[in-house]
Amino acid sequence: MTDSRQPPTDATRPESPVGVEGTDHVTLEGTNAADTIEFYRDLLGMPLVLRQPNLDRPHLTHLFFDAGDGRMITFFVNEERESRDVGDRDPGEVHHLAFRIDGDRIGEVREALEAAGYPVSEFDRGVFHSLYTADHNGLVIELVADKFALDDARRGQVLALAQHLREDDGAEFVRSEHVREAIRQLGLDAEEVEVGDAPTGRGV
C-alpha cells in the first residue's frame, strides 16, 4: 500500500550512501551545432567552452556551454539533424531548463528575445519572476530573476521554511511574503530585488 502522506520538506542534507554535492552538468540530445550555438551562445550568452567528439558515440559532437556559475549545459549534436519542434514531453523527458538572469534586466531580456523571433511569456512565480520562451527545438527555456538576493548556500533553507509558512497560510503556492518572512526568521540579510509585476497564472 502506498503512503498517501506527503513527505516533509527540509533543507537538511539527508543521510545517504552517495551524498551528491551539486549539479556538474546536464546533457541533452541536440540537433545540429550551428542552431544550438546560435541559441545558447549567441542569444543566451553562454560561452562555448568545449567542443569534442562524443567519447561513447563518435559520430556525434559534444558541445559544452558554461551556464554562468561554473555549471555546464551540454549537447550531443550532429550536422545531419535538423532543428524541429519536439512537442509535448513524455514522462522521464526534460520539460524545461531554467537559467538565472539579472532582475534589473527583465525588460531588456524580453525585448532581445522577441527581436530575435522568440515569443516570450512572463509570470510571477512567487519565489521568483520568470520569462518563458523556447529554443530552436521547442524546448521550454525559463529565465529566472530571483526576488531576493540569497546566498546559494542558504537558498534551500529559505525555500523549505517558506514552504512551511505557505502551508500554515493555506496559500496555493509560495508567495513573496512567505520568502520575506522566512528570511526574517532565519536572521538573514537578503536584499529584495524589484522585478516588476506579472500575472501569477499558469502558462507553461
URKA-V192030 format. One record per run of one state. SS is the DSSP state (A for helix, B for strand, O for the rest). FROM is the first residue (numbers start at 1). TO is the last residue. Records with the same first field share a line. If there is no record, write none. Layout:
BEGIN
SS: FROM-TO / FROM-TO
END
This chain:
BEGIN
O: 1-24 / 30-32 / 44-47 / 54-60 / 67-71 / 78-95 / 101-102 / 116-120 / 125-127 / 135-139 / 147-147 / 149-151 / 170-175 / 186-191 / 193-204
B: 25-29 / 48-53 / 61-66 / 72-77 / 96-100 / 121-124 / 128-134 / 140-146 / 148-148 / 192-192
A: 33-43 / 103-115 / 152-169 / 176-185
END
